[in-house]
Amino acid sequence: MSRGPPNTNNMVSLKVDNISYRTSPEELRPLFEKYGDIGDIYIPRDRYSKESRGFAFVRFYDRRDAEEAMDRLDGYSVDGRDIHVYNWFFASHGTFIHSQT
């Protein structure tokens, strides 16, 4: 029986763009958990092909941890690609704030 997604209401979501199609949550976790406790890592997949769509959501319990991860990892190379990390709340509500490293 499937467990379903965790309750993310009190978590801070970071969107991670430009991940390779072979990057897994298990590969992202050690990179992001250096900055704090992670509640969830989700990589959306195409409904038909089941391949990664090239982005992920990393959810932190603490806003300060998420901000530090965003500041440190934006532009970091993962699987030979420079990832782009930003706060999903601001981006999805029209107040896009992109960190510069």
C-alpha positions, -999 to +999 in steps of 0.1 A: +000+000+000+014+034-010+021+059+018+014+091-002+033+124+001+042+140+034+023+170+048+044+199+035+023+227+049+049+239+073+079+232+051+099+257+029+101+245-007+130+252-029+127+245-066+159+231-081+161+235-119+184+221-145+190+187-129+199+159-153+173+132-161+194+106-142+196+126-109+178+109-081+165+121-047+192+100-031+219+120-049+204+153-040+198+145-003+235+146+009+241+178-010+211+197+006+210+181+041+244+197+049+223+228+055+195+214+077+168+188+081+150+179+049+113+168+050+110+157+014+127+156-020+104+152-050+114+149-086+083+151-109+082+126-137+065+126-170+032+108-168+038+086-199+075+080-202+082+081-164+114+101-170+124+130-148+111+164-160+145+180-152+136+197-119+131+189-082+115+203-051+136+201-019+116+208+013+132+220+045+116+222+079+134+255+087+133+286+066+169+296+076+182+262+065+164+266+031+178+301+026+214+289+033+210+260+010+196+283-017+225+308-013+252+281-013+239+257-040+226+280-067+250+276-096+265+244-080+274+216-105+255+183-101+259+156-127+278+180-149+250+206-149+248+239-130+216+238-109+195+268-102+179+269-067+152+294-056+124+297-031+093+282-047+068+303-026+082+336-040+085+323-075+050+308-076+034+340-061+049+365-086+076+378-063+106+361-078+137+365-058+167+347-073+198+344-051+231+354-066+263+335-055 
